[in-house]
Amino acid sequence: MVTSEQTIRIPFDKMKSEFLRILLSIGFTEKSAEQCADIFAMNSVDGVNSHGINRFPRFVKNTLEGFVKPEAVPSLLHSFGSLEQWNGNLGPGPINATFATERAMELALTNGIGMVSLANTNHWMRGGTYGWKAAKKGFILICWTNTCQNMPAWGASDPRIGNNPFVIAVPYKNEAIVLDFAMSQYSYGKLESLKSEGSMLPFPGGYNKEGEMTNDPGQILESWRVLPMGYWKGAGLSVLLDVMATVLSGGLSTHQIRSCSSEYGVSQIFIAINIKALHNFPSIENSINQIIDDLHKSNPESPDSIIRYPGENILRTRKENLENGIPINRQVWGKILSFRERIK
């Protein structure tokens, strides 16, 4: 377990400035470096270190190795009404995903709904980033990505499908309800973070090399056999998300994305819905309030249980970390600082 002595708090501005300096030194423009640095730092603010500071060194490594093209921008392949297909040109995944989200919202303003597909793009890091962005501007966003072959189909022992993260975000009280989850019980980023902390999973998340279900993240990472969430349901949903991402983008499918270490050339879908165009828009906030109020009346199974809607806990975490600094492992911060020195 990570102890308090191993944890330090870094202010958001300081973390972002370190990310910014490193990105500028490896070929990012001022604008793209600023955008990427903000996304990585905000992911960490929200408590998602697995796709924030912990993932940043790998993102830099993939850029230096040429898998991420820092200067690349998306190019339009095809347009038909409220649907557009874009080539991400292997540009930075977070920047491409931000562009696709904004473009889907623009299409939704005109058509009520807008869909943007991205082929040939890179890992978007935390999918919830784009859900929060759209919902805070008044749009529902549904988006997903395929991945490399990192999860076995239900009943199989070898990875043939992806854990294909999926996001649904809805505006709520100037913030959002955001569901952001992989098709595996735990994402690989979460497994890596818990392993580095010396922590066990609260519930079994996969199998060890002997085929036994385990809550040890290290054993799951070693076997490369994560558990599909919902068992066969998660595995089936993974396949359909991959099919739709491939068909709608014209990009690569999971079985064609060969490298899990760099995981580039993925396909992504972004669907924005303009709820202000709905006839019942004036009553939507009240409807959601009633749903959430009823949810909060649930009887907790134990005195320690807190019943929350998806994303509710992030608001508390965000406020605390912006006020007190982002808690991170001391060694991880040291790695960021040394990384900056090595690439000067």
C-alpha angles and dihedrals in degrees: 000000000000109000128212088255089060093049125079131177119234121192115243094241092051093049092047092049091053091050090047094053092050094048093049089052093056099051107281119139119238091258097047093042091051091049095047094043090052093051094049092046094046091049087056092046089056090053096255097124090153088073096026126048095353091056097042097086091054091049090054091046092051089050093050090049091053099249091114115050105208094195097047123109130188120270126205116249102174140353131196119167109295093355125085133175118207136185111226091202089215090289121157107303098224092050093047091048091049090051092049092049092051092046092050089053091050090053091047091054089060101034106024089244131042131190126194122182124197124204125184096022134134138247109303092208106215112017092200089070090076094042091055091046095053098039093052087056091053102263133119109230128198115182140155143171135208121228141195120289098287105138134054120237113249109286093016129105101204124071111252102144134052130245085233106195116232130198135195118180129180127185113252129172095334088309130062151254103233128184110190118171144146122230088246119080087247129015119242088244090058092047091051092048094050092046091053089049092050090239131142125227115260089229132021109280105179147327136294123228090274091060094251120138111247144175092212107111092200093057091048092050089050095050094041087218111125121178117251109237109249088016108243092009094060091045091051093047089050091057093049093047089052092048092050095044090051096045097043096045101035086226137123123306125223094265090055095052097088108180122064093180093063099016098194133159094045126160124234140184129206121188119183124189122198102219091185086072092061119103090228095051094117091060099041097093092052091048092053091045090056092049093049094043090053091047091053089055090066115127106247114229090225136016089253095054118105117193110219137170117240109287096012094113091051091065090059092044092049093051093048095047095046089052100041105022131261114292111229139157112274091226092053091054090048089053091053092051093046091046089057091052094049095055098045 
